[in-house]
Amino acid sequence: MTTPWLHIVGIGEDGMDGLTPATRAIVESAEVIVGGDRHHRLSDAVTAERIAWPSPFNAMIDTIRGLKGRRAVVLVTGDPLWYSVGARIGRAIDPAEIVYHPQLSAFQLAAARMGWSLPDVETLTVHGRPPEQMIPFIQPGQRLLILTTGSDTPARIAGFLSERGYGRSPMTVLAAMGGADEARFDGIAESWSHEVPSFNTLAVECVAGPNAVLMPRIAGLPDEAFRHDGKMTKREVRAVTLAKLMPMRGALLWDIGTGCGSVAVEWMRAAPEARAIGIEPRAERRAMAAENALALGAPKLELVEGEAPSALSDLPAPDAVFLGGGLSEETFAAAWAALKPLGRLVANAVTLESEAILLALHARYGGELVKMQVNRAEPVGPLTGWRPLMPVTQWSLVKR
């Protein structure tokens, strides 16, 4: 049986006084304490060897492993497993070797200060991450609690809200919660001007104006939400495509022939921590995809220059593959070989030549083959008529 040797302790602004007696005894008896400057300050009465977080953090994992056999404590903020470094350590070191000591999280403290029920709130982090990641959560009536990345982040988020028609949204910055220096700053997004401490939690109640942008996280954003050159997976077909790709938490999509990135962006918006790699040979389309990803809240979209199948060889194995461009039997073979078990593959074709490839692949591999025809009502002089889009043949299958 594995014996735990590493203690990861959540500590709040009230420092050692806020710890339970048992946890306090663990910290006070430590031989070595790992943490940030703030954590060391909050526990400065304890005599122990001190190690600060390095940059990049990955270097710290080997350092922590080297502490085995000593009384080692890692100090973190609040709950070690809620958007905290404790989860990262637990992925690198056997959790059976770790004892976690949770403290009240910033989310719990902020919800209490706001009088909000946590199950009714989206809890997000942009701490050390692009603030644009919160954009998909801007929706009418939505309450957000956000761990921020610095003193300027609330102002940036106020800008995101105002640009999308949510300028009347109340915002509250909470800093040093639970400590002697706790501070609160209230305002409205469109007029936000507070200077706030760099370590803070932001509470937002999204209030939609009459011209607010409505963009739910389910697939099927309007075509005009994307910058594109006309060649893109249209809204109705895109919604069906994403349904077949099945976005899931942390899953990776290969979007082959990504174009303006509409499928990859919607994939990332649809599930927490979903990732996507867009493979696109044309520089102007990669630029459009990058712009769309930033504007629509998928700033971590990775874009790869090149053509399939050669550009696929060094990529991490995907959980799903979308073949929206550059369809060939060779590209399918490379993607299918790389696809993880239970992975989903969807290929769309609009030309007869591409359709012939899908028919041949369907005959060999099975799966589901459908043809979609979308008609949109458009003006015909003073009247209205149906204008058909190009029909799309879609092949989808799951790797078992």
N, C-alpha and C positions, 0 to 999 in steps of 0.2 A: 504493500500500500504506500502511495506517495505521501510524504509528509510536507505540509506547507512550510515554506521558509520565507516567502516574500509577503509583506503586508502593504497594501495600497489603501491609504487613509484619506478620506475626504475631510477637508478642513474649511471652515467658514471664516467670515470676517471677525468673529469673536474668538478666533484662535483656539488655544488649548482649552480654554474655559468651556467651549462648546462641545467638546468631545465627551463621550461616555467615560466613566472611570476605567473600564477595561481597555478601551481604545487609547485613552491617555497614557495608561501604563505601558502599552506597546510602544508608543512614540518615545516616552521618557527613557525606556530601556534600550532604545536603538543604538547600534554601533555606528551606523551610517544612514543618513537621510538624503534622499534624492528629491529635488523639486525646483520650482522657479524661485526667483528672488522674493516674491510675495509670500510664498509658502515658508521659506526660511525665516522671513521676518515675523510671521505669525507664530512660529515655534522657536524663537531665538533663545528662550530660556533653557532649552534642552541642549545638553553637551553631547555632541556626536560629530563624526566626520560629515562634512557637507559636500554634496555633488550637485552642480547646477545642470539644467537641461542644456544639451548642446544643440547646435544647428548644423546640419539637419538632424532631426530627431532620431532617425534610424540608427545613428551611431550609439544612441543611448541603450539600445536593446542589448548589445554585447556587453556594455558596462554593467547593466543590471544583472545579466547572467553571471558575470564575474563575481557578484556579491554573494553567491550561494555559499552557505556555510557561516555567514555572518548574520547578525540581527539587523536585517535591512528593512527600511520603510521608505515607500514612495508617497510623497504628499501631493495631492491634487485638490482641485476646487470642487466642493459640493459632492455630488454623486459620482464616484469613479467610473461608472458604467453608463452614464447618460451624456453623450457628446463629450467624452473625456478621454484622456490618455490611458486610463485604465483598460479600456476596451482594446486599444492598440497593443498594450503589453500582453493582454490575455490571448491575443491571436499569435503572439510570438513565443510565449512561455506557457507551458501546460497549466491550465486553470487550476488543476489539482494542487499545484505548488503555491497558489496564491490565496491569501485571505483578504477579502474586500471589506472595508469599513466605511459604509456610506454615511454622508452627512446630508442635510437638506440641500436639494439642488437649487440653482438660481431660478429654475422654472417654478418650483414649489413656492419659494419665497416671493417671486414676482406675482404669481397667481393670488397669493394671500394678500399682497399689497393692493392688487387691483380688484379683489373680490370676485375673481373669475374661477369658474369650475374648470379644472385642467382637462377633463375629457372633452370639453367643448372648445378647446383651444388647439391651434396648430403650434407645436413646439419646434423651432428651427434653430440652426446655427449658421452663422456666416463668420464665425471666429476662425481666422486663418484661412478663409475660403472666399471666393468671389461673392460680394453682396448680391449680385444678380441672381443668385440661386433662390432668393426669396420671391422673385417676380411671379412664378406660377401660382403662388398662394394669395395673390391680390385678387380677392373676390368679394362681392357685396356681403356685408354683414360678418365677414370672417374676422375672428380675433387671433392675433399672432403674438407669440412670445419669442423673441429672437436674441440669441447670444451674439453680440456684435464683435467686430474685429478691431475697433479703435474709436477714438473720439469723433472722427468724421463720418463714421458709418451711419448713424441716425440721419444725418443730413442727406446722405446719398439715398437712403431708403425713402426719405421724404420726397426726394426728387422723382424716384420711381413711381410713387403714389400719385403725385401731382400730374406727371406726364400722362398717366393713364386714366385721369378723371376722378381720382380719389383724394383730391387735395383737401377736402374737409375732414379727413380722417384724424381723430384724436391720437396723439402719440405721447407716450410717457417713457422717459429714461430713468431707470433705477440703478443706483451705484452704491457699492459698499454695503449691500443689504445685510442686516444683522450686526453691523459694527457701529462703533461710536461715530463714524463719519458718514453714515448713511445719508444719501441725498436723492432727491426726486426732482425731475424737470418735466413739466407738462406743456403741451402745445398742440398746434394743428400742422399737418404736413405742409400745406401751401405757404405757411408763414414761419416754418421752423427756423430758429436762429440761435438756439442755446449752444453755449460751449459746455461740453460735458466731459467727465473723466473718461479716460481711455478704456477702462475696464467696466463695462456696463451691460445691462440687459434692457432691451427695448420691447415695450408693449404697444401694439397697434390695434385699433379697432377700425376695420376698413369701412368707410362710408362712401358709397357710390354716388357721384353726381349724375346729372341727367345725360351726360355724354360719356359716361364711364365705359371703358373697354371691358367687354365680357369675354373672358377666355378661360373656360373650365379646363381642368387637367385631363379630362377624358379626350380621346383622339377626335380630330375633325375640326381643327381651327380653320377659320376662313382663309381662302387663298391669299387675300389681300393682307393678311397678317405677316406674310413673308415677302421679302424682296426676292424677285425671281425674274428670269428672262423668258417666261412663257412655258418653258419645258419643266414641268414639275408634276408630282403625283397630286392630282386634284383632290379637293376636300372629301368628296363622297368616297372615292376609291381609297384615299389615305386612311379614312376611318375603318374601312373593311380590312385594309392591309395591316393596320396596327392591331386589330382584333385577332387576326390570325398569327401575328408575331408574338402576342401575349407578353407585354412588358411585365417584368417582375423585379422585386427589390434586388439591387446590386447586379442585375444581369447585364451582359455585354452584347450589343448589337453590332454586326458589320453591315453598314449601309453601302453597298457596292454601286458606284455610279451615283453618288449622293446628290449631285446637282446643287440645289439651293439648301439642301439639308432638312427639308420639311419632315421626312419620316424619322430621321435621327433625332431631331429636336423634339418631336412629339413623343417619341419613345422615352427620352430622358425626362420629360415633364410628367409622364404617366405613372412612374413608380419611384419610390425613394431610392436614391443612390444608383439609379440605372445609368449605365455608361454606353457610349456609342463611339464607334470609329467610322468616319466617312471616308471612303476611297474615291477620289475624283481627280482625273488628269488635268482638268482645265482650271487655271489659276483664278480666272474671274468668277467661276462658280464656287471655288473654295472660299473666296473672299465673301461672296454672298452668304454662304453657309455659316461662316464665322460671325458675320453681322447678325444673321437671324438667331443664332444660338445665344448671343449676348443679349439681344433685345427681348427674347422670349424666355429667358431664365434657364438656359442650358449651357452655361459658360465653359463647362468642362468637355464639350464636344471635341474630340480629337480628329484632326483632318490629315489625311495622308495623300501625298501626291503620287500618282501612278495609275496604271491600268491593271485590271485583273486579267489573268490570275497571278501574274508575276508579283504584284504589289501585296499579295496576301501572305506570302511565305513566312514572314517574320512577325506576324501579328499574333497576339494572345488568342487562344481558342474562344470562339463566340458561343453564346447561348441562343442566339437567333441571327439569321442572315436574311437581308432583303436584297434581292437582285432587281434593281430598278433601272439599271443601265449596263451596257457592256455584256449583255447576256450571251453566253456561249456554253457549249457542253464542257469545255475545258474549265471555265470559271465555275460552273456548277460542281464539277468533280472536285476541284480544290476546296471550295466552300463546304461541300458535304463531308469531305474527309476531315476537315478541321472542326466541324460542328460537334458540340458536346452531346452525349446521350440525352434524349428528351428535348434536344434543341429543335427550334422551329425554323423552317425555311419558306419564304414567300418570294415568288418571282412574278412580275407583271410584264406583259407584252402588249404593244399596240400595233406592231407591224406584222405582216403575214410571215416574214422570215423568222421573227422571234417567236411567233405563235407556233410555227412548225417545230422549233426546238422544244418548246414546252410540251407539245403533243407527244413528241418522241420520248422525252424524259418521263412524262406521266405514264406512258405505256410500259416503261421499264421499272419505275420505282413506285407507281401507285400515287396515293395522295388524293387531294381534292382539286378538281379543275372546274372553274366557273368563268362565265363571261358576263361582264357588266357593261351596261349601256346607261349613261346618265344624260338626261335632257334638262336644260335649264330654261326657265321662262325669260325671254328678253323682248324688248320693244321691236315691233315690226311696223315701222311708220307710226301712226297714232294708236296702233293696236298692240297686242302681245301674242307671241308665238313661242313654240318650243324650238330651242337650238340644241342639237345633239353634240355632245363631246365625242371624241374618238372612243370606240369601244375598247375595253381592256380585258384581255384574257389573263386570268390569274390562276397560278398553280401553287398549292401549299401542301406541306407535309411535315410530319414530326419524325425525328430520327429515333428509332427504337431498336 
